[in-house]
């Protein structure tokens, strides 16, 4: 994959903070404790459909009454299939 192709892919797959936050409103969202990344603080992962109809995977932590988004990305194929299985 060339440099331009990789840059285009990253641009197309980007998930904004605002879009990432919308997956928290998905009643079918799947939430799990992130054991691998919870050394310094409890971290969680939520996978849900965004307001742009994309399945998003968002890593986050809770501080008091605030949700702090750590990262967000579009779900991989296998993750999307897992999510869709829950919705049926």
N, C-alpha and C positions, 0 to 999 in steps of 0.2 A: 504494500500500500504506500503510495507516494505521500509526500508531505502535505500537499493540498487536499488529497482525499481524506487523510486523517483529520485535518483541521475542519473540513466540511462535516465529517461524521460527528466530531465533538460538538460542533455548533448545532447540528440537528438534534442531538441527544441531550443537550443542556436542559436542566430543570431549574427554574427560578425558585427563589425562596417562597414567593407567593404561591406558585403552583404546588410546591412541596407541601405547604400548609393545608392545601385543600384535601389531601388524602386523609387527614384526620377526621373529616366529616363523612367519610365513606362508611356506611353501616356494615359493609362486608369486609372491611380492612382486617388484615391479619397482623397482630402485634406479638412480638417476642422479645425476651430479654437477650441482650447481646453479650453472652458469656466471654467471648474472645476479646472484647474491647472494654471491659468494665473494671479494669484494675484501679484507676484513680477515682472513678465515679460510676454510678449505675447508668448504663446505656441501653437503649432499646432500639428496635427496628420495627417500622410499620410499613406494610405493603398495601396500597390501596389505589383506587382509581382517582385521578385528579379531575379538576374541572375541565381539562382539555381532553378528557377521555383516554388518558394514557395511564398505564399501571406504573406507579412510582414506588421506589424503595427509598425510605427516608430513615436515616440514623439520627437519634435524638436523645437528649437527656432532660430530666425535669429538675428545675431548681426552684424550690418553693412552689409558687403558682404559675411559673413560667416554663414553657416548652422551648428548649434551645435546640434548633436544628443544627446538626453537625455536618451532614452531607445528604445529598439526594441525587438519585439517578433513575433513569428509565429501567424498568425490570427486564431482566434477561428472559429469553424464551421459556426456559424451564420454570422460572419464577412466575411468569405470566400465566402459564398453564396451571400451576398450583393455585394461583389466585382465582382463575376462571372456574376451577373445580369447586371452590368454596361457594361461588355465586350461584351455581346451578341448583 
